């Protein structure tokens, strides 16, 4: 592995998020460069390689050839969720660092396998949560940590959008085997991770209710879900995720001295507004649109070059999957359930 210069990436999976956000981000990156693409559609891979300047493109069947490419140092995995674990383990075995889209995997066992493979092969593993590098979210995190809001009491969070039917082909988001779930694992995961990140705590109990207005279409995964997470000390998160409403995202944090909100909170292509009221005084700050994916690429590249443990690492991604599995268990059983976490891992 090279000790300096831009980190060479292969992007694995060329769906909507890759084409609209990940690939364009390399143009704004300072530490990363696009080397190769991997896709099940050769025509699309060729077109996008030409458009974004990738040197090579490969099919999934030829993933091993991609991993042997001397200029590929890291892979950005943006495939269907069910493939994350296998592709990460193969990349790690080849000595490649892994930046993986959320959710990290479709099971806690899959997450464990990813973490162990990366540790055994001395490569870095990061889960692609943009807010760890995005200025508005960092400002909210700093405000919480300052104590100005006082002891946190509850949070409200939501992320919804209309999942439009595909013009051609099946949508893997609606296939439980490939996705691992519906709106919860797709966009509700942002609420789960944000609450854990801001509070610095892991929830102990989950309760949830899921519903659909289109049962013929959403017959394997949930269209909409509302869930509550109980943390130690009395903190509660109330959250909603959905595929059947207009795009909206917000996050509100309420403490004993004041509250703060971020709206929009999770979309990557809108101006953000941080606002609230602390001890009777209103405040507001706006944050312009920036390329959050470029920040993410650069942050991971920095970890690769400096041999530093990323944040968020695989353990953080695994904890989110643990929480979401408890949420689904609550839906199935119709009652609150305890969140079960794997034993602590040294990273």
DRENKOLZA-834775 format. One record per residue (C-alpha): residue in one letter; x, y, z. Coordinates in steps of 0.001 Angstrom, whole numbers, plus 500000, padded with zeros to 6 digits. Each point is the difference from the previous one (the first is absolute). Layout:
BEGIN
REC;type;xx;yy;zz
REC;a;X;Y;Z
...
END
This chain:
BEGIN
REC;type;xx;yy;zz
REC;x;500000;500000;500000
REC;x;501219;503520;499207
REC;x;500828;502280;502911
REC;x;499059;503278;498308
REC;x;497915;501463;497198
REC;x;496323;499520;499239
REC;x;498425;496700;500979
REC;x;498767;498004;497012
REC;x;496407;498782;500339
REC;x;497858;497443;498227
REC;x;496262;500680;500297
REC;x;498048;496750;500208
REC;x;496353;500328;499015
REC;x;498735;502673;497618
REC;x;496477;500689;501217
REC;x;498322;503327;500571
REC;x;502152;501188;502909
REC;x;503223;499124;498193
REC;x;499049;501714;496750
REC;x;498493;503113;501603
REC;x;502323;500571;502938
REC;x;502989;497695;500496
REC;x;501539;500171;496540
REC;x;499582;503799;499619
REC;x;501645;500429;503421
REC;x;503379;498886;498653
REC;x;500127;503250;498015
REC;x;499873;501962;503265
REC;x;502221;497693;502008
REC;x;503456;501071;501125
REC;x;501305;496610;501142
REC;x;498173;497402;497897
REC;x;499992;499037;496351
REC;x;497757;497682;498026
REC;x;501821;497023;498512
REC;x;497399;497335;499212
REC;x;496296;499139;499941
REC;x;498245;496702;500670
REC;x;496492;499326;498731
REC;x;497668;497323;498718
REC;x;499242;502211;496983
REC;x;502991;500254;497653
REC;x;498411;502703;497849
REC;x;499312;502199;503023
REC;x;503453;499385;501421
REC;x;501637;500976;496721
REC;x;497875;503150;499716
REC;x;500705;501121;503569
REC;x;503683;499146;499767
REC;x;500251;502295;496991
REC;x;497904;502704;501675
REC;x;501892;500062;503303
REC;x;503474;499040;498855
REC;x;500419;496517;501453
REC;x;502892;498068;498477
REC;x;498285;496596;500028
REC;x;496671;498328;500581
REC;x;499159;496436;500999
REC;x;497007;497720;500363
REC;x;499153;498403;503339
REC;x;501305;496731;498603
REC;x;503349;501725;499472
REC;x;500127;501647;503434
REC;x;503183;498056;500745
REC;x;501712;501760;497087
REC;x;498903;503349;501398
REC;x;501485;499073;503375
REC;x;503312;499116;498337
REC;x;500187;503392;498281
REC;x;503231;501620;501245
REC;x;498462;503496;500178
REC;x;496923;498969;502010
REC;x;500728;500556;503692
REC;x;496431;500271;501304
REC;x;496519;498974;498954
REC;x;496781;501925;500522
REC;x;497241;497393;500243
REC;x;496622;501363;498876
REC;x;498202;496815;499013
REC;x;496835;498353;501260
REC;x;500366;499592;503771
REC;x;500134;496202;499927
REC;x;503288;500124;498045
REC;x;501855;502312;502409
REC;x;501423;497279;502224
REC;x;501272;497708;497252
REC;x;501560;502809;497960
REC;x;501635;501535;503077
REC;x;501538;496701;501045
REC;x;501346;499405;496499
REC;x;501429;503513;499805
REC;x;501640;499673;503417
REC;x;501558;496665;499047
REC;x;501537;501763;496997
REC;x;501449;502719;502250
REC;x;497564;502732;498938
REC;x;498473;502517;502409
REC;x;496187;500145;500096
REC;x;497570;502917;500112
REC;x;496547;498412;500160
REC;x;496589;501575;499526
REC;x;497438;499755;502771
REC;x;498535;497815;501276
REC;x;503266;498207;500574
REC;x;498433;496564;499453
REC;x;496680;498194;500226
REC;x;500930;498201;503235
REC;x;502211;500435;503029
REC;x;501815;496804;498979
REC;x;500814;501585;496656
REC;x;501382;503081;501760
REC;x;502169;497849;502253
REC;x;501439;498200;497003
REC;x;500840;503318;498333
REC;x;501719;501367;503100
REC;x;502010;496833;500575
REC;x;501084;499765;496353
REC;x;501245;503592;499987
REC;x;501811;499602;503306
REC;x;501672;496754;498925
REC;x;501285;501637;496829
REC;x;500963;503338;501612
REC;x;497723;502107;497799
REC;x;497652;502834;500956
REC;x;496221;499695;500072
REC;x;497658;502990;500110
REC;x;496218;500236;499657
REC;x;498807;502813;497738
REC;x;498200;502381;502362
REC;x;500549;503455;498551
REC;x;499001;502010;503087
REC;x;503264;499201;501769
REC;x;501642;502430;497551
REC;x;497137;502371;499114
REC;x;500206;503476;501651
REC;x;496366;500399;501129
REC;x;499897;496614;501720
REC;x;503386;500651;501599
REC;x;498691;503337;501287
REC;x;497033;498220;501610
REC;x;502328;497409;501519
REC;x;502187;502783;501437
REC;x;496936;501757;501421
REC;x;498834;496817;501754
REC;x;503473;499325;501397
REC;x;500313;503591;501264
REC;x;497215;499373;502494
REC;x;498045;503060;498880
REC;x;496909;497887;499405
REC;x;500337;498431;503424
REC;x;499275;496375;500685
REC;x;498422;498431;496912
REC;x;496406;498831;500481
REC;x;498707;499021;496579
REC;x;500655;500128;496257
REC;x;497674;500057;497009
REC;x;501198;498877;496594
REC;x;498518;499134;496624
REC;x;501128;499223;496471
REC;x;497459;499308;497277
REC;x;499841;500048;496205
REC;x;497875;498516;497247
REC;x;501624;496859;498641
REC;x;498964;500210;496367
REC;x;499400;496754;498074
REC;x;502857;498969;497716
REC;x;499438;500576;496299
REC;x;501617;496652;499284
REC;x;501239;497116;502071
REC;x;499324;499084;503604
REC;x;500924;502308;502880
REC;x;502254;498203;502477
REC;x;498799;502343;502748
REC;x;496683;498088;499956
REC;x;501647;496564;500181
REC;x;500536;499095;503660
REC;x;502802;497541;499238
REC;x;502006;502653;498160
REC;x;499146;503011;502155
REC;x;499524;498548;503472
REC;x;496978;502241;500513
REC;x;498164;503029;498674
REC;x;499972;503658;500975
REC;x;501584;499311;503398
REC;x;503288;498632;498637
REC;x;500006;502421;497071
REC;x;499292;503349;501664
REC;x;498950;499264;503601
REC;x;503578;498937;500677
REC;x;500952;503695;499917
REC;x;497781;500653;503012
REC;x;501444;497010;501851
REC;x;503602;500982;499400
REC;x;499427;503716;500609
REC;x;498369;499396;503375
REC;x;502832;497709;501106
REC;x;502641;502416;498718
REC;x;498516;503100;501620
REC;x;499187;498370;503320
REC;x;503191;497968;500241
REC;x;497805;497141;501203
REC;x;498569;496747;498660
REC;x;496255;499416;500385
REC;x;498862;497247;502329
REC;x;496449;499424;498721
REC;x;498068;500363;496758
REC;x;496308;500070;499116
REC;x;498517;500450;496546
REC;x;497025;499850;497664
REC;x;500140;499570;496203
REC;x;497277;500515;497399
REC;x;499367;500371;496283
REC;x;497430;501586;497749
REC;x;501102;497889;497020
REC;x;500088;496355;501165
REC;x;500293;498583;496494
REC;x;503267;501875;499459
REC;x;501397;499867;503528
REC;x;499298;496338;500674
REC;x;503538;499117;501170
REC;x;501278;503161;501689
REC;x;498409;502801;501974
REC;x;498936;503164;498214
REC;x;499823;502099;503179
REC;x;501132;499493;503567
REC;x;499823;501936;503262
REC;x;502310;498984;502816
REC;x;501118;501025;503471
REC;x;503404;499396;501560
REC;x;500488;500236;503758
REC;x;503452;500948;501282
REC;x;501391;499877;503504
REC;x;499285;503059;502112
REC;x;496551;500552;498508
REC;x;500948;501202;496504
REC;x;497490;498944;497324
REC;x;500169;500162;496193
REC;x;496737;500119;498029
REC;x;500633;499403;496303
REC;x;498227;499369;496708
REC;x;501202;498674;496651
REC;x;497961;499615;496859
REC;x;499897;499276;496294
REC;x;496556;501497;499463
REC;x;500255;503713;500807
REC;x;501688;503044;498501
REC;x;503701;500375;500686
REC;x;500531;501445;503444
REC;x;502583;499571;502712
REC;x;500420;501623;503372
REC;x;501671;499428;503345
REC;x;499058;501742;503244
REC;x;501916;499651;503252
REC;x;498350;501179;503223
REC;x;501768;500540;503311
REC;x;499178;501517;503373
REC;x;501393;503433;499018
REC;x;499024;500195;496336
REC;x;499477;498265;496690
REC;x;501616;499954;496568
REC;x;498802;498789;496638
REC;x;501581;499150;496677
REC;x;497761;500280;496943
REC;x;500641;498485;497547
REC;x;502103;497562;501968
REC;x;500970;497165;497685
REC;x;499607;500795;496287
REC;x;503296;500824;498309
REC;x;498875;502566;497422
REC;x;498218;502662;502070
REC;x;501052;503019;502067
REC;x;499845;499141;503686
REC;x;498606;502132;502810
REC;x;501027;499588;503636
REC;x;497643;501836;502315
REC;x;498481;499866;503458
REC;x;499403;501715;503296
REC;x;502290;499938;503041
REC;x;498923;501538;503288
REC;x;497435;502168;498237
REC;x;502242;501230;497175
REC;x;499493;498971;496373
REC;x;502909;499233;497693
REC;x;500388;498973;496363
REC;x;502877;499204;497673
REC;x;499897;498923;496372
REC;x;502461;497717;498250
REC;x;500458;500049;496242
REC;x;499906;496875;497873
REC;x;503398;498318;499801
REC;x;501196;496712;498563
REC;x;499618;497770;503068
REC;x;501102;496913;498092
REC;x;503305;501665;499108
REC;x;500552;500726;503696
REC;x;499284;496355;500754
REC;x;502382;498718;497312
REC;x;502735;502302;501273
REC;x;499466;499064;503636
REC;x;500369;496305;499248
REC;x;503004;500637;497753
REC;x;501591;501861;502895
REC;x;499454;496996;502265
REC;x;501604;497731;497403
REC;x;503053;502207;499602
REC;x;500452;500658;503731
REC;x;499132;496414;500992
REC;x;497354;501373;502341
REC;x;496793;498313;501163
REC;x;497056;501599;498173
REC;x;496969;501547;501622
REC;x;497436;498572;499538
REC;x;501650;496585;499941
REC;x;498497;496558;499586
REC;x;499037;499688;503658
REC;x;497786;503082;499698
REC;x;498341;498567;496898
REC;x;499458;496677;501764
REC;x;498322;501705;502959
REC;x;497560;501724;497644
REC;x;499123;496647;498452
REC;x;499488;498572;503507
REC;x;497560;502803;500814
REC;x;498080;499571;496746
REC;x;499662;496268;500552
REC;x;498425;500784;503381
REC;x;497623;502448;498296
REC;x;498885;497292;497568
REC;x;499608;497533;502829
REC;x;497709;502467;501759
REC;x;497892;500323;496842
REC;x;499651;496214;499746
REC;x;499236;499439;503680
REC;x;497905;503096;500602
REC;x;501811;501005;503180
REC;x;503126;501840;501199
REC;x;503152;497865;499808
REC;x;503504;500306;501410
REC;x;502804;500865;497577
REC;x;502636;497268;499920
REC;x;503583;500933;499104
REC;x;502934;497699;499220
REC;x;502826;499846;502566
REC;x;502400;502973;499804
REC;x;502683;499797;497321
REC;x;503443;501545;500158
REC;x;500578;502085;496883
END
